[in-house]
Amino acid sequence: MLRCAVLALALLGGCGRSRGVPDEDLGNLVVAAPERDQPVDLARASRDPVELGRGLARRYQSTVEALGPHAITISTKTVVTSGTAAISELSDKSVLELGAGGAWHGLYENSEDLGRETIFIKDTLYLRPRYQRWHQRAPETADEPTKARDAYVDGVFATWDLVAPAVELTEKGAATVAGRTGRAIEVKLSPSPAPMPTERLTQRKWRETRSVEAVSGVIVLDADTGSLLSAKLDAKLAFMRDGKRMQMQVGLDASVTSIGTVAVAAPPPEETIATPERRHEVEERDKLLEGLAPPTRERPSGSAAP
């Protein structure tokens, strides 16, 4: 799942990669950010948007280890307009179920009638595009299952990151979600928003012009571990794109459920087909001969070009 800040923003060109830009200058698109697994300071996260954002950006493995088997449902909606003209509208829903032994099941669907489903169990990936059969194969890399799993929950931080510089936090006391005691944090518009951060990529420069006009919601973190238990945010923003002023409405609704009761099973064999592993000869040849010979290119037929 390709998500750039908020999914609908892909329609505005926010996910493209410019030619000639070194990987190290492409931020998290190519070079992975340092893993942020330090425990969340709950007292600080209740008043500091930076600390709260760090907690929301942690690898989801932290939540898996803290809560054990559970499910999380995440719904987002983004509407972009220019004056009275509608530019784009997208709503989506992700459901991630975490079972025992690292097994998980993810389902994603959106208002464009697109979606996919993934199961990981016993060192095997099962992948199904919407309306298709399950494809069974081994992971191509050791971290592929983790990255695929975490992609189902990235809508939470994407929405938060869009409004974070303009928010003010207030601790609202204890709250219970799925039987766990949490700390509720009210999110509202700050009277003195922080400057929007500088963006490296041309496709994301519009984010520097954004202003958050309204934001409200509540985020609940687990009182023992700082893991996300629920999040509800609604916001209105304005920004400039190609010389035009545009408006954006975003919504997020996420909640953990079924703690300790989730079981994940492989799909029925009759609904599954084996998927051959991708051949790596071309990549291996180019890596071995890097600097000694030009890269091998492939024609559409699959044969090597001179």
N, C-alpha and C positions, 0 to 999 in steps of 0.2 A: 504494500500500500504506500503510494507516494503521497505524502502529506507535507505541504509547505506552509508553516505557520497555522493557517486554517485551510481546509481542503478547497474551498471555493476559490481561494486566491490563486490557485493554479490556472484558472481561467484568465487571470490578469498577467500571466507570465512570470509568476513568482518562483517557479521551479526550474526554469531553464538554466543551462550551463553555458557560459560564454566561451568561445574558442580562444585559445591562447592564454588562459588564466591558469597559473600554476596551482597544483592541488593544495599546497599549503596556504594559498590565499583564498580558498573556497570555503573556509569555515568548516562547519559540521557536515557539509554536503559530501566531502570526500575524505577529509582527515577527521577521524573520530575525536570527539571532545574527551577530555579526561573523565574517567568514571567518577561519579559523585556519590560515594557510598558512605560518607561520614554521617553519623547519627544526626538527626534533626534536633536543633535546640528549640523545644516547643515554646518556651517563654519568649524567645527572640522571634520565632516564626509568627507569633500572635500579634506582633507589632511591626516587624520588618519585612517588607515585600521581597527583599533580596534573599533572606533566609527561607522564607516560604517558597519562593521560586526554586531555590536549590533543592528543597525537599521534594517538590513536585517533579524535578528533572532527574531524580535518582533513577538508576536502573530498576526495572520492575522486580528484579530478583530480590531486592531488599524487602518488598512487600510480600512476595511469595514465602520468603523465609520467616517473616514476622507473623503472618496470618495463617500459613498452612493452606490446605485446600479451600478454595473460595471461588466466587464468581464476581465479575465487575461488568456493569453495563454503562456505556458511555454514548450519549447522544449529543450531537452538535448541529447547529443551524447557522448558516451565513447568508445574508442577503445584501447585495451590493447594488446601489442605485446612483444615478447621476441626474439630479433634479427630480423629475417625475418619471424618468425612463429607467426601467429595470435592466441591470447589466447581467447579473447572475444571481441564482438562488440555489442553494444546495443544503440538504439535510441528510444526515447519515447516522448510523447506529452500529456500534461495535459491542459484541458480547464476548468476553474472555473467561473461560472456565479453567481453573487450575486444579489439577488432581494430584494424587500422590506420586512420588518417585519422579518428579519432573514432567509428568504428562500434562498436556494442555489441549484445549480446543478453542479455536477462535472463529467467529463469524462476523463478517462485515457486509453491510448493504447500504445503499444510498438512494436518494430520490431520482437519480438518473437510471435506475434499474440496473446498476452495476453492483458487483459484490464478489466475495470469495469466502472460502472456508478452509481452515487448516487444522489438522490434528497432528500432534507429535506424541508418540508413545513407543517405548522400547526401541529407541534409536532409529525410528522410522518416521519419515514425514509423509503425510497424506494431504494432498492439495487438490482443491476443487474450485475452478472458476464457476461463477453462477450458472446454473442450468446444465452443468457438465458432470461427467463422472469423476470419481476420485482417482488421482494419480499417485501412485506409491513409489517412493524412492528413498535412498539413504541421503542424509544431509551432504551437501557438497563441501562444506567447511564446518569446523567444530562449533563455530558460533552462529551458524545459520538459524538453528531453531530458536535461539535466544533473541536474535534480531527480528525474526518473523513474529515471535510472540509479542515483543515490546511494541511493534508497529501497531498492534491493535489498541494500545492505550495512549498513543502519542497525542491524541486530540486534547487531553487535559492540559498538558504543558503548552501546546500550541496556542490554545485560547488564552491561557494565563499570560504567556509571553507577550501577546498582542496588547494587553491592557495594563500590565504590571507597572510601568513607569508612572502611571497616573492614579494609583490606588492608595487608599489609606486603610489600615487594618485596626480592628478593635476586637479584643477577646470577649466572647459572649458566654463563657462558662462551659459546663459539661454538656455533652450530648451523647445519645446512644444510637449506634448504627449497627444493624445486624448482630445485636447482642454485645457489641464491644463498646467500651466507654471511650469517648473521644473528647477533643477540645474544639469547640466551635469558634470560628474566626469570621467576623463580619467583614465584608469587602465593600467599600464605597469609594466615591470619587474624592480624591485629595484636593484640598483648597490650594495646594502648591505642588503641582505635578513636577516630576523630575524631567529633564530633557530627554528626548528620544535618543537612543543610542545610534551611533554611526553604523551604517551598513556598508559592507565591502562590495557586495554584488550589485551591479547595475539594475538587475531585475528586482532587487529589494529596496532600492533607493526611495521608493514611494513611502516606505515605512517611516522614514525620517520626518516626513511631513504630517504624519497622522496626529490627530488630537482626539483624546477620549472625552466625549461630551457627557456621557453618563455611564455609570457602572454600578451594579449592585449584586449582592449574592452572599453566600455563606459557604465556607470550606471547613470540613471537619477532619482533623487528623487524629489518629489513634493515640490515646493518652500514654501508652506504654512505649510505642515504637516510632511514633511520628509518621506512620504510613497513612496514605490517603484512605479515608473511609467514604467520604462523599464530597461532591462539589456542585454548586449551582451558581452560574454566573450569567448575567445579561448585561450587554454593553452596546453603546452607540458610539461610533467613531466617524471622523471626517478625515479625508486625505486628498492629496493632489496626484493625479495620474495623467500624463501627457497634456498638461496644462489645464485639465478639467478638475473641478472639485467634485468629489464623490463621497457618498455616505455608505456606511456599513453598519449592519446590525448583526451581532453575534450572540449566540446562546450556547450554554454548556450545561448538561445535566448528567452527573456521574454518581454511581452508588455501588458499594460493595454489598454482596448478599451471600447467602448460603455458606457461611464460614464453617468449615469442618465437615461438610456434607457432599462435596462434589466428587464424582467419579467420572473418569474419562475412558472411553472404549474406542477401539479401532472401528472403522466402517465395515459393513458386511463385505466379505470377499467378492460376492457377485456384483457389487457396485464399484469395484476397484480394478484398475489396470496398472500393470507395471510400467514404469517410465525409465527408459535406458538412461544411464548417466551420460552427461555431456563429455565429449572427447576433448582432451586438453593438449593434444600434440602441438597445435599451432602456438598456444601460449607458451608451452615449455620450450619450443624451438626458438621463439623470439627472445625469451629470457636468457637462454644459454648463449645466443649470438648477439646480444645487445651490444651495439657499438662496433660489431664486426661485420654485420650484414644488414641490409634493409629489412624491415618487418615484413612478414608474409601477409599478404592481403588475400581475402577470399572473395571469389565471385559469387553471385547469387546461387549458382549451381553447386557451390561447395568446393570447386577446384581452385587451386592456388593461382593467383595472377602473377605474371613475371615481375 
